[in-house]
Amino acid sequence: MFHHSAKLQYPVKVDKPNPEFAMLLQQAIGGIEGEIRVAMQYFFQAMKS
């Protein structure tokens, strides 16, 4: 079981959309060298050995 709270650690105020930052954030999380890809790569390497 786990507990989920929708409350953020810090207050966030967004004045307007920022497409440039969104593109950079998307690249960092799911791009060629993103966190998801690297985590999956480590997982599959661990399964091979």
Buried (B, 14 or more C-beta within 10 A) or exposed (E): EEEEEEEEEEEEEEEEEEEEEEEEEEEEEEBEEBEEEEEEEEEEEEEEE
